[in-house]
Amino acid sequence: MCTKAPVIIDGALLSTKEGAAKAVKAICQEAGLGFSDSMLTWESCDGFDPNWVLPEIATTANTIYGSFKRANSSSNFEDSKERKVDLEALAEENAGMYEDFRACKPYYDKIMSKSFLLKID
């Protein structure tokens, strides 16, 4: 019943402490909520918080690949190196992943075109 566009944030924005703080502040502003610096930190945990409701794929990916281990064991946003993927090298090194990327790209582009635009100074 919501008529507003979904909030979708590109990971590059969250790859720095400053970008993450701006994103959280902008979301709070758009939602009509007060911002607090405490929103930028959390308690670390081993695995997933038992109060979270997760799709099975998330817990499976975490078990097999450790996909969420770093985020769950952290306690705040950190600066990280942005990385650019060399698609030609990926096609040679991991053809299956490259084909998955190509298959998903149109859907990614469509999602990003419908996303909520964060107004960040």
C-alpha beads as a LAMMPS data file, in Angstrom:
LAMMPS data file: protein, C-alpha beads

121 atoms
120 bonds

1 atom types
1 bond types

-500.0 500.0 xlo xhi
-500.0 500.0 ylo yhi
-500.0 500.0 zlo zhi

Masses

1 110.0

Atoms # bond

1 1 1 0.000 0.000 0.000
2 1 1 3.054 2.252 0.099
3 1 1 3.242 4.527 -2.902
4 1 1 6.799 5.716 -2.335
5 1 1 9.823 4.303 -4.120
6 1 1 11.910 1.787 -2.178
7 1 1 15.051 2.939 -0.407
8 1 1 17.976 1.421 -2.269
9 1 1 21.479 2.554 -1.423
10 1 1 24.443 1.765 -3.613
11 1 1 27.181 0.141 -1.544
12 1 1 29.715 2.728 -2.735
13 1 1 27.949 5.358 -0.627
14 1 1 28.351 3.200 2.466
15 1 1 32.028 2.474 1.816
16 1 1 33.167 5.426 3.946
17 1 1 32.255 6.600 7.424
18 1 1 31.376 10.017 6.032
19 1 1 29.176 8.616 3.247
20 1 1 27.393 6.256 5.627
21 1 1 26.687 9.095 8.079
22 1 1 25.283 11.241 5.265
23 1 1 23.088 8.368 4.061
24 1 1 21.678 7.666 7.527
25 1 1 21.043 11.382 8.122
26 1 1 19.266 11.741 4.758
27 1 1 17.082 8.693 5.419
28 1 1 16.145 10.046 8.846
29 1 1 15.295 13.434 7.353
30 1 1 13.102 11.912 4.632
31 1 1 11.380 9.674 7.187
32 1 1 10.805 12.575 9.567
33 1 1 12.992 11.045 12.274
34 1 1 15.588 12.727 14.432
35 1 1 19.169 11.680 13.749
36 1 1 21.550 10.635 16.499
37 1 1 25.236 9.669 16.246
38 1 1 24.306 6.474 18.092
39 1 1 22.654 5.307 14.848
40 1 1 26.129 4.897 13.363
41 1 1 27.259 2.262 15.879
42 1 1 25.912 -1.096 17.015
43 1 1 26.890 -4.040 19.163
44 1 1 28.942 -6.621 17.354
45 1 1 27.838 -10.241 17.421
46 1 1 29.088 -13.624 16.325
47 1 1 26.728 -14.637 13.537
48 1 1 23.318 -13.051 13.179
49 1 1 21.378 -11.250 15.880
50 1 1 18.788 -13.804 17.041
51 1 1 16.098 -11.104 16.862
52 1 1 16.577 -10.627 13.107
53 1 1 14.163 -12.239 10.676
54 1 1 16.267 -13.417 7.738
55 1 1 15.648 -15.259 4.509
56 1 1 17.226 -18.704 4.521
57 1 1 19.549 -17.707 1.673
58 1 1 21.240 -15.140 3.941
59 1 1 22.053 -17.681 6.627
60 1 1 23.180 -20.217 4.009
61 1 1 25.441 -17.673 2.282
62 1 1 26.876 -16.676 5.633
63 1 1 27.574 -20.291 6.585
64 1 1 29.203 -21.151 3.271
65 1 1 30.904 -17.888 2.312
66 1 1 30.983 -15.849 5.515
67 1 1 29.211 -13.084 3.583
68 1 1 27.953 -11.238 6.630
69 1 1 30.678 -12.147 9.124
70 1 1 32.593 -8.878 8.830
71 1 1 29.459 -6.730 9.103
72 1 1 28.115 -8.703 12.070
73 1 1 31.421 -8.626 13.923
74 1 1 31.866 -4.879 13.348
75 1 1 30.535 -2.137 15.591
76 1 1 30.433 0.840 13.210
77 1 1 30.850 1.955 9.618
78 1 1 34.458 1.860 8.422
79 1 1 36.306 3.387 5.514
80 1 1 36.964 0.696 2.952
81 1 1 38.675 0.592 -0.382
82 1 1 36.297 0.811 -3.284
83 1 1 37.066 -1.769 -5.872
84 1 1 36.420 -1.829 -9.543
85 1 1 35.808 -5.148 -11.192
86 1 1 37.615 -5.833 -14.447
87 1 1 34.831 -7.575 -16.369
88 1 1 37.161 -8.925 -19.042
89 1 1 39.387 -10.542 -16.418
90 1 1 36.329 -11.839 -14.563
91 1 1 35.030 -13.447 -17.763
92 1 1 38.327 -15.301 -18.131
93 1 1 38.746 -16.219 -14.448
94 1 1 35.170 -17.091 -13.555
95 1 1 32.877 -17.412 -16.560
96 1 1 29.917 -18.489 -14.424
97 1 1 30.110 -15.420 -12.192
98 1 1 30.508 -13.192 -15.240
99 1 1 27.372 -14.671 -16.828
100 1 1 25.479 -14.222 -13.539
101 1 1 26.595 -10.587 -13.471
102 1 1 25.449 -10.024 -17.065
103 1 1 22.089 -11.679 -16.352
104 1 1 21.505 -9.550 -13.236
105 1 1 22.703 -6.205 -14.636
106 1 1 19.421 -5.216 -16.346
107 1 1 17.530 -5.902 -13.108
108 1 1 20.067 -3.915 -11.099
109 1 1 19.682 -0.993 -13.506
110 1 1 15.894 -1.176 -13.222
111 1 1 16.031 -1.281 -9.409
112 1 1 18.404 1.685 -9.306
113 1 1 16.146 3.675 -11.640
114 1 1 13.227 3.240 -9.208
115 1 1 15.133 3.907 -6.022
116 1 1 14.704 6.682 -3.525
117 1 1 17.183 9.442 -4.314
118 1 1 19.120 10.455 -1.241
119 1 1 19.640 14.200 -1.107
120 1 1 23.199 14.374 0.152
121 1 1 25.227 17.586 0.204

Bonds

1 1 1 2
2 1 2 3
3 1 3 4
4 1 4 5
5 1 5 6
6 1 6 7
7 1 7 8
8 1 8 9
9 1 9 10
10 1 10 11
11 1 11 12
12 1 12 13
13 1 13 14
14 1 14 15
15 1 15 16
16 1 16 17
17 1 17 18
18 1 18 19
19 1 19 20
20 1 20 21
21 1 21 22
22 1 22 23
23 1 23 24
24 1 24 25
25 1 25 26
26 1 26 27
27 1 27 28
28 1 28 29
29 1 29 30
30 1 30 31
31 1 31 32
32 1 32 33
33 1 33 34
34 1 34 35
35 1 35 36
36 1 36 37
37 1 37 38
38 1 38 39
39 1 39 40
40 1 40 41
41 1 41 42
42 1 42 43
43 1 43 44
44 1 44 45
45 1 45 46
46 1 46 47
47 1 47 48
48 1 48 49
49 1 49 50
50 1 50 51
51 1 51 52
52 1 52 53
53 1 53 54
54 1 54 55
55 1 55 56
56 1 56 57
57 1 57 58
58 1 58 59
59 1 59 60
60 1 60 61
61 1 61 62
62 1 62 63
63 1 63 64
64 1 64 65
65 1 65 66
66 1 66 67
67 1 67 68
68 1 68 69
69 1 69 70
70 1 70 71
71 1 71 72
72 1 72 73
73 1 73 74
74 1 74 75
75 1 75 76
76 1 76 77
77 1 77 78
78 1 78 79
79 1 79 80
80 1 80 81
81 1 81 82
82 1 82 83
83 1 83 84
84 1 84 85
85 1 85 86
86 1 86 87
87 1 87 88
88 1 88 89
89 1 89 90
90 1 90 91
91 1 91 92
92 1 92 93
93 1 93 94
94 1 94 95
95 1 95 96
96 1 96 97
97 1 97 98
98 1 98 99
99 1 99 100
100 1 100 101
101 1 101 102
102 1 102 103
103 1 103 104
104 1 104 105
105 1 105 106
106 1 106 107
107 1 107 108
108 1 108 109
109 1 109 110
110 1 110 111
111 1 111 112
112 1 112 113
113 1 113 114
114 1 114 115
115 1 115 116
116 1 116 117
117 1 117 118
118 1 118 119
119 1 119 120
120 1 120 121
